[in-house]
Amino acid sequence: MRTPFVVGNWKLNKTIADALALVTELKNQLGAVKGVAVGVAPVATALHSVAKRLEGSPIATCAQNCHWEASGAWTGELSAPLLADAGVTWVIVGHSERRQFFGDTNEGVGKKAKAVLAAGLGAIVCVGESLAERDGGNTLSVVDAQLAGGLAGVADHDAAKLAAKLVIAYEPVWAIGTGRTATPGQAQEVHAHIRKRLGERLGAAAADAIRIQYGGSVKASNAEALMSENDIDGALVGGASLEAADFIAIVKAARPS
Ligand code: PEP
């Protein structure tokens, strides 16, 4: 009953021309694919052009980050209302690369998610443990703290409204860009835990309806097995989203059977 959502996170890759070439191919080839929601997250400089090119297509234009304030003296930042102005409909917040290299904290991620929702956009809130945290047996407690922080500003408990605008992405840091994927069982265990926590925080109906993506070296060859788990509702895809054929194969693998 949850429509899987597959988003390509292009990170710091692709010129505007390259981005337009890729989305044009996706738009043409994914037009007939039913039962899966799709998004792409280009670099900020390409967002507006990509959103324009995707007009009339169900593919969503997503941003990779935003600031929590709407405007003001924040040199170099982009805000949720300005991203909306550029044609963005979803924003990824709390990606592990932001947490690792740019100091994003659980509290800051919560402020960003709140700002995204306040601007009427959808928030993809990323959580996930490092290898040391997993090896230390701390996966679930780390994810709990990230979820609590990330959802601190979520006030709307209407299940349908929330599910349309809030997605959690479970991305174990040790699986991102490493070629090492969590097994479907490892991922499902954490996804089920996240859904339980969503139920405690937001109520059973919301927990049932909110999509939880998996991210971490998702490829055409492992997507189907991951997507067949009960609580895995799509994917956040890095490396394999940069080539149309790879990304399209993942989107097709996410279709409900
Ligand atoms: C990501 O950046 O969110 C990601 C999951 O990357 P990759 O698919 O390359 O591991």
Residues whose N, C-alpha, C, O or C-beta is under 5 A from the ligand:
A	BS01	PEP	N9 A175 I176 G177 T178 G215 G216 S217 V218 L236 V237 G238 G239 A240
